[in-house]
Amino acid sequence: MTAEFTEFIPSLPEEIALECLTRLNYTAHGIAASVCHRWRELLHSRDFYYHRKRTGFTRKAAVLVQSIPVQSGGEKPVRSPSYGLTIYDPASGIWDRVDPVPKYPDGLPLFCQVVSSEGKLVVMGGWDPASWEPVRDVFVYEFTTRSWTQRRDMPSSRSFFAAGAVDGVVLVAGGHDESKNALGTAWAYDIRRDEWTELGRMGEERDECEGIVVGSEFWVVSGYGTESQGGFKRSAESFGLGTGEWRRVEDAWGVSQCPRSCAGAGENGGFFSWAEFDPVLRVGACGVDMGGWTLVTGAEYQGGPQGFYMVERKKEGQKGKLVKFEVPEEFCGFVQSGCCVEI
């Protein structure tokens, strides 16, 4: 570590003081940051995050965009469900809600995108839950301070676009504009600089596509053009994070269905649908890659109860086993999408 990470605790060697702070659970960072200016700078720094990650003191959690039915005195919801953010910590088994975005206290923008990088959660786009008009809002949540900040808007309105994040940068591509025209444009958002940069265009427009980061590539899976609504392509396009170039891959998506939330990275550069993994996931499947395993949700039939499952990653050629686990009743709602956050 650099010289800026020195003399944090009086009478302790700098290496030991740093390791003491490194071992603090992220839930204590908010209180620890108030001790002094130097602790606050350290705990909020990018270098310290990667130091914790290298030394094994970060923790992976699943963040889900999940329906939260509003109940009257009876059993039926009084209106359509709103959506909030649920966080599941596999290490402790604890389920909890992330604090609402202050601008949308009664529910997230519908169909917003949620991604994570460097321990931060980014919510962008979607439709205003009251007017159903597309929004360009971008919000970033800091788990260490349990606070939201509103950031620079997306450069233009787009709905049902692909998104992914790596090394503090969010990538977005495709979707459609306010006139329902499919888009082939792509942008990168630097979380720390709060800056948007336009990337090269994809080879073709892709509405209702799915974004997946695999290694050093941002994949935009399937989608359809303006004149072929609902005719999902079998191809995908990959953006090389090192080269800055797009390449098209044929037959990367083997099913003629929407890839949003249900696409998983398969073998040999292809992708598969979690909805076809098992009959119990046939409707509303959503998969969140947690590293060595995947959190998968879905229902066996339309209107059926949501099941929550763990699928361990197996060796090449082997199919992982679907293992159901119990979820507290208040967290059993429909899961629209999700991401893994390493805090």
Disulfide bonds with the S-S distance in Angstrom:
none
